[in-house]
Structures are given as C-alpha cells and as structure tokens.
Amino acid sequence: MNPMRQDDILDRIADLKRTGTPFAVATVVRTVRATAAKAGAKAVILPDGTVQAGWIGGGCARGAVIRAAREALADGAPRLISVQPEAALAEGGLAPGDTRDGIRFARNMCPSQGTMDIFIEAVMPAPDCVICGTSPVAVALAELAPRLGFTVTACAPADEQPAFAAPDRRIEGYALEVAPAGQRFVVVATQGKGDEAALRAALSVPSAYVAFVGSRAKTEALRAKLTASGVPDAAFAGLNAPAGLDLGAITPEEIALSILAQMTAIRRSGQRDTGQA
C-alpha cells in the first residue's frame, strides 16, 4: 500500500465511480498507541483484493482489511474491524475472528502492538433500470428511477427514442446483451408495440429483475408464442407479470411507482435488518 495524498485518493475514487467499477474504501477511524497508519488514513480496495490506492498500514492490518473489504463487496454491507495486540484481545475476552457489538476483531502481529479501528464501506455501481418501450409507463419510469438511485437505459427503436428526455444510455432496438452487466433491472413496458421482441430479449439476459407491464392474460398469450418459438419455459420462472407491487395503481406514474417499489425491495433484500438478536 503506497501512501498517497488525500486528493489523489479522492481522484482515484472518482475515476472508479465514473467507470462503474465496484470498490471498497477502508478508513482508519481510531488508533491506540503506536500504529503505522493514523486516523483518517484511507485505502481503496478492488473486489479481487488489490489495493488500488492509499495506505492503512502494512502487514499488521492488511490481511484483515482485505478480507473484510471483499466480504463487504460481496454483500454490500459495511464492516468495522478492530486490529489489536493479542494481549488486548485476551483482556477483553476476545479471540481473533470474534464479532461483538458489530465489531470484528483481528490480531495485530506487528511489534508496535498498537490498535487500529478501521471502517470499510463498499461502493457499488448504481443498478441499471433497463426500460424497453416508450409507453407512458416507460416514460414515467425513466423519470422516477434516477430519484431512487437507478441509472436508466432506454431501449427502443431509433424513431421512438425522442420519447425519453435524458437517459444515461440509449440502445436502439432491444439488444439488451450490450446493456451494462452490473445489477440489471429490466422492465418491458412496450404495451402493445413490440411486446414479443422486447420480452424475448428481456428473458435472454441475466438480470436481478425482469417485469412485463401487462395483464396476466396477455402475459400467458405471449408465453405461449415464445415457448412455441423455442424460448425455454424455465425462462419465465422469475418474470414479474403484471409488473410491480399491487398498490391499486391506475395512472402511468402510479404503475411506475409500484414497479420501482418492487425493484427497491429486491435491490435491498440482502441488506435488511431483521431486528432479531
């Protein structure tokens, strides 16, 4: 870990966010006695454990920090670790690897015998709301999704693209395989104009969420057509149709809201606190 100026680390963080690269930021929040890094020191860590920038000390903390960073990037939850000398751990009735009150403890093997508390936070690319079609529901969804932290990819024929004001990216037609491969949420809101082609494309790419804006009867009719043409029946297992939570929605904006509520529930499903001890 090479020391860098704070501005350089922040520039590196900005570069990674611009390119949509997931990373973790480890920040020393407290030190006791002599330690290689002091409070405020930071390191930027990639999913493979590479320390991209910064400094939080040498081998005394490196292994524990990288391990916690990779775990944070896997589940999106922050971590707080305390690297302490063995005597301090024993005095507190702790062993390396123990977790107490949300703090994971690790052993400091360095001669300095100091303590460092390090906060680790994952920074993930914004999930992408891929919208197929230019129906009123599609347009309303494109307007609302950024407010909930989604980027927007507009998928529609070239002559229909002007219906979208300012998506983050545009795909002419329904070539969804070129959409970002991150956490992808696909909504088919063609509503009678290109339904079959759009739904076929939506079911062909791995996504966190796929939804079809339409009735159950319409979905079943499309399902019969698509399976007859070779789409595996299993591809429909995760399809949300009708799209969205049942809020009694009527207007395009209300339907878009119900879809975003369902997308948010799925996006946050791994970060919920059950409230149980």
Sequence and secondary structure as in RCSB ss.txt:
>XXXX:A:sequence
MNPMRQDDILDRIADLKRTGTPFAVATVVRTVRATAAKAGAKAVILPDGTVQAGWIGGGCARGAVIRAAREALAD
GAPRLISVQPEAALAEGGLAPGDTRDGIRFARNMCPSQGTMDIFIEAVMPAPDCVICGTSPVAVALAELAPRLGF
TVTACAPADEQPAFAAPDRRIEGYALEVAPAGQRFVVVATQGKGDEAALRAALSVPSAYVAFVGSRAKTEALRAK
LTASGVPDAAFAGLNAPAGLDLGAITPEEIALSILAQMTAIRRSGQRDTGQA
>XXXX:A:secstr
     HHHHHHHHHHHHHTT  EEEEEEEEEESS SS TT EEEE TTS EEEE S SHHHHHHHHHHHHHHHHH
   EEEEEE HHHHHHTT  TT EETTEEEEE  STT  EEEEEEEEE    EEEEES SHHHHHHHHHGGGGT 
EEEEEE GGGGGGSS  SEEEESS GGGS SSSEEEEE  TTSSHHHHHHHHHTS  SEEEE S HHHHHHHHHH
HHHTT  GGGGTTEESS S  S   SHHHHHHHHHHHHHHHHTGGG      
